[in-house]
Amino acid sequence: MEFGWTPVQQRRYDEALAAARAAFPRQDRGGDAWHESGPFGKEGWQALGALGALGASVPTQYGGRGLGALDTARLFEAVGRGSADSGVVFAAAAHLFAAAMPIAEFGSPAVRERLLPRLCSGDLVAANAMTEPEAGSDVSQLATTATRTEGGYLLNGTKSFVSNGPVADVLVTYASTDPAAGHLGLTAFVVDAHSAGVLTGQPFAKLGMTSCPASQIEFRDCFVPDGAVLGAPGQGGAVFQHSMTWERTCLFALFLGVQDELVDRAVAHARRRRQFGKRLAEFQSVSDRIVDMKLRVEGARLLLYRACWAIDTGERAVLASALSKLAASQAAVASATDAVLLFGGRGYTREEGVEAALRDAVGGLIFSGTSDIQRQLAAVELGL
């Protein structure tokens, strides 16, 4: 068992960390505060493309880095740690794992060649449109339909929470081509978001991840050609599960990076801040809290790396991925809460920025399958 990084892997991490800090710097308040903005701009998005985050796991022949799951997760750790804006890193992860990867794995050669280089560079923004008003975790109940017509399909239905939706150029979406077949009747499509029949709603006001805009997407007799099918008709469930395995594992590496940054800031604060004539670090309740933060991130990291190893070796990754997602998301919320408490009143104010890490972390308990869903997946894998 090997726990070290090769010089190439370490250099990749260091370069991504430095690039993220340069592209998404902390606000000028002593270098401490998290940045929070509206939807990301083209310059920032292309900066993510340049450092490899938008195409890390996409094959090199299509403009990606060709990295495996472990190296991809390590890259997102660096970007999550270095960026002051977790929302834009989340947007990049959603773009890559839930949209670009299904295209890379299941798209036709023509679709791959047309879209993937521009997705990897940041010329295009992609979004995954799966969740519906009455179908969140239960993907077998999708109401969106794809009706056969000459040369393709007509899409009709509403997707209720589409990350990157308001700024997307490309949509990976799922619809029922055989309602009687349940999840076996789902088909995956790649859709031009600017096509006739695609209606994009206004961005939602959210608790966190504010720089990753999300909205409703409605399809009204939106024509998609046969070449837009990902995989084969009826294979949509497999396409979606493939993308979720990547997302539930590698996306949450960004939260490991955020937690690493919080631990560093908590240590610095505890050593610098004095109360009752002593440094905060000298109070055992404070040092214990920081140790707990470190314990959580290191435990989640090992589970996440284990899940990445399963993906890279072709092992069934459902259990490892579910446990990894569960641990990383819960650790992110608990450690961000501890950071707010450690910083006290300063931690509660937006000027300091620590509270933004907590607000951003809460969504991790919901997206990519809630914590309850991860436990259910793990239970099934255990034979319960």
SVG drawing of the C-alpha trace seen along z (x, -y; Angstrom):
<svg xmlns="http://www.w3.org/2000/svg" viewBox="-46 -45 55 55">
<polyline fill="none" stroke="black" stroke-width="0.4" points="0.0,0.0 1.5,-3.3 0.6,-6.7 3.0,-8.9 2.7,-11.1 5.0,-10.9 6.9,-14.1 4.6,-14.6 1.5,-14.3 2.9,-16.6 3.9,-19.2 0.4,-19.0 -1.2,-19.7 1.2,-22.6 0.6,-24.2 -3.1,-23.9 -3.1,-25.3 -1.1,-28.3 -3.2,-28.9 -6.4,-28.7 -5.1,-31.2 -4.2,-33.6 -7.4,-33.2 -9.8,-33.3 -8.0,-35.3 -9.4,-36.1 -10.7,-39.5 -8.2,-42.2 -8.8,-41.9 -5.5,-40.5 -5.9,-37.6 -8.5,-35.9 -12.0,-36.3 -13.8,-34.1 -14.9,-35.7 -18.6,-35.5 -19.9,-36.8 -22.6,-36.3 -22.4,-33.8 -18.9,-33.2 -17.4,-35.2 -15.9,-33.9 -12.4,-34.8 -12.7,-32.8 -14.2,-29.9 -11.4,-29.7 -8.9,-30.0 -10.4,-26.8 -10.0,-25.3 -6.4,-26.3 -5.5,-24.7 -7.3,-21.5 -10.3,-21.4 -12.9,-21.4 -11.4,-18.4 -9.2,-16.6 -10.6,-13.1 -11.5,-13.6 -9.2,-11.7 -6.3,-13.8 -7.4,-13.2 -10.4,-15.5 -8.5,-18.2 -8.6,-16.8 -5.8,-15.8 -6.6,-12.1 -6.3,-11.7 -7.8,-8.8 -10.2,-9.3 -7.5,-9.6 -5.4,-12.2 -8.6,-14.1 -9.7,-14.2 -6.3,-15.4 -6.5,-18.2 -9.9,-19.3 -8.5,-19.2 -5.9,-21.7 -8.4,-23.9 -10.9,-23.7 -8.1,-24.7 -6.7,-27.5 -9.9,-29.1 -11.7,-31.7 -14.9,-30.9 -16.1,-27.3 -19.2,-27.9 -17.2,-28.2 -15.2,-25.1 -18.5,-23.2 -19.7,-24.5 -16.6,-23.1 -17.1,-19.7 -20.7,-19.6 -19.7,-20.5 -17.0,-17.8 -18.5,-14.8 -22.2,-15.1 -21.9,-16.3 -18.5,-16.1 -17.8,-12.6 -21.1,-11.1 -20.3,-12.6 -16.8,-11.3 -18.0,-7.8 -21.2,-7.4 -21.3,-10.1 -20.8,-9.3 -17.4,-10.1 -18.9,-13.1 -20.4,-14.5 -17.2,-13.9 -15.1,-15.7 -17.6,-18.6 -18.1,-19.3 -15.4,-17.9 -12.5,-20.2 -14.6,-23.3 -15.9,-21.9 -12.4,-21.2 -11.1,-24.7 -13.9,-26.6 -15.4,-27.9 -18.6,-26.1 -20.4,-25.5 -22.3,-22.3 -25.0,-21.3 -26.8,-18.1 -30.6,-18.3 -31.9,-15.3 -33.9,-16.3 -37.6,-17.1 -40.3,-18.6 -41.6,-15.1 -38.4,-13.0 -35.3,-13.8 -33.6,-10.7 -36.2,-8.4 -35.0,-8.6 -37.4,-5.9 -40.3,-8.4 -39.1,-10.9 -42.0,-12.8 -40.0,-14.2 -40.7,-12.3 -38.8,-11.8 -41.3,-11.0 -40.0,-9.4 -40.3,-11.6 -38.6,-11.6 -34.9,-11.8 -34.9,-12.0 -37.0,-12.8 -39.2,-15.6 -38.4,-16.4 -41.2,-17.6 -40.9,-18.2 -39.4,-20.3 -36.1,-19.9 -36.3,-21.6 -32.7,-22.2 -30.1,-22.5 -26.6,-23.7 -25.0,-25.9 -28.5,-26.0 -28.7,-29.8 -25.3,-29.9 -25.2,-26.5 -24.4,-26.0 -24.8,-22.2 -27.3,-20.1 -27.0,-16.4 -30.5,-15.4 -32.6,-12.3 -36.1,-11.4 -38.5,-8.5 -38.7,-6.9 -40.7,-3.9 -42.7,-5.0 -43.9,-1.5 -40.3,-0.2 -39.5,-2.5 -35.8,-3.1 -35.1,-0.7 -37.0,-3.1 -34.8,-6.1 -32.6,-7.6 -29.8,-10.1 -29.4,-13.0 -27.0,-15.8 -28.9,-19.0 -27.8,-22.4 -29.1,-24.7 -29.8,-27.4 -32.1,-25.2 -35.7,-26.1 -37.9,-24.6 -35.4,-25.0 -36.7,-27.5 -34.3,-28.5 -35.8,-29.9 -34.4,-32.7 -31.5,-31.7 -32.6,-30.5 -31.7,-32.3 -29.7,-29.8 -28.2,-29.3 -24.7,-28.8 -22.6,-28.1 -24.0,-31.5 -21.5,-31.7 -22.8,-28.4 -26.2,-29.6 -29.0,-27.0 -32.4,-27.2 -35.3,-25.4 -35.1,-24.1 -38.2,-23.4 -38.4,-21.4 -41.3,-22.2 -41.3,-20.1 -37.5,-20.4 -36.2,-18.4 -33.0,-16.4 -31.6,-14.3 -30.8,-10.6 -27.1,-11.5 -27.8,-13.3 -28.5,-10.1 -25.8,-9.1 -25.3,-5.4 -28.4,-3.6 -32.1,-4.2 -33.0,-2.8 -29.5,-3.1 -30.1,-6.4 -30.1,-4.8 -26.6,-3.3 -25.3,-6.6 -26.6,-8.5 -25.1,-6.0 -21.8,-6.2 -21.8,-10.0 -22.9,-9.8 -20.1,-7.5 -17.6,-10.1 -19.5,-13.0 -20.1,-11.4 -16.5,-10.6 -14.3,-13.2 -16.5,-16.3 -16.3,-16.0 -12.5,-16.3 -13.1,-20.1 -14.5,-20.0 -11.4,-18.2 -9.4,-21.2 -11.7,-23.6 -11.3,-21.7 -7.6,-21.8 -7.7,-25.5 -10.0,-25.9 -7.7,-23.8 -4.8,-26.0 -6.7,-29.1 -8.0,-27.7 -4.4,-26.9 -3.2,-30.3 -6.1,-32.0 -5.6,-29.9 -1.9,-30.7 -2.4,-34.4 -5.6,-35.3 -5.3,-35.9 -8.0,-35.7 -7.7,-35.8 -4.0,-36.4 -3.3,-33.2 -3.3,-32.1 -6.4,-30.3 -4.3,-27.3 -3.5,-26.9 -7.1,-26.1 -7.7,-22.4 -11.3,-22.9 -9.9,-24.9 -7.1,-22.6 -9.5,-19.6 -11.9,-21.2 -9.1,-21.8 -7.9,-18.2 -11.4,-17.0 -11.5,-19.1 -8.2,-17.4 -9.5,-14.0 -12.6,-14.4 -10.8,-15.6 -8.2,-12.9 -10.8,-10.1 -12.9,-11.4 -9.8,-11.7 -8.9,-8.0 -12.5,-6.9 -12.5,-9.2 -9.1,-7.9 -10.4,-4.3 -13.4,-5.1 -11.1,-6.6 -9.0,-3.5 -12.1,-1.4 -13.0,-3.5 -9.4,-3.4 -9.1,0.4 -12.6,1.2 -13.8,2.5 -17.5,2.0 -17.5,-1.4 -21.0,-1.8 -20.3,-1.1 -17.0,-3.0 -18.5,-6.0 -21.5,-6.2 -19.4,-6.0 -16.9,-8.5 -19.7,-11.0 -21.3,-10.6 -18.1,-11.1 -16.8,-14.0 -20.1,-15.9 -20.8,-15.5 -17.2,-16.3 -17.5,-19.6 -20.5,-20.8 -19.2,-19.7 -15.7,-21.3 -17.1,-24.5 -19.4,-24.8 -16.4,-24.3 -14.5,-27.0 -17.3,-29.5 -17.3,-28.7 -13.5,-29.0 -13.6,-32.4 -16.5,-33.5 -18.2,-36.8 -15.7,-37.2 -16.7,-33.8 -20.3,-34.7 -19.8,-37.8 -19.6,-37.7 -16.6,-40.0 -14.4,-37.3 -15.8,-34.8 -15.6,-31.6 -19.4,-31.4 -19.4,-31.1 -17.6,-27.7 -20.5,-26.5 -23.2,-27.7 -21.4,-26.2 -21.0,-22.9 -24.7,-22.4 -25.6,-21.6 -23.2,-18.7 -25.7,-16.8 -28.3,-17.1 -26.9,-17.1 -25.5,-14.0 -27.9,-12.0 -28.8,-13.0 -27.1,-11.5 -30.1,-9.2 -29.7,-8.0 -26.0,-7.2 -26.9,-5.2 -29.5,-3.3 -27.0,-2.6 -24.5,-1.3 -27.1,0.8 -28.1,2.5 -24.4,3.2 -24.1,4.8 -26.9,7.1 -29.4,5.5"/>
</svg>
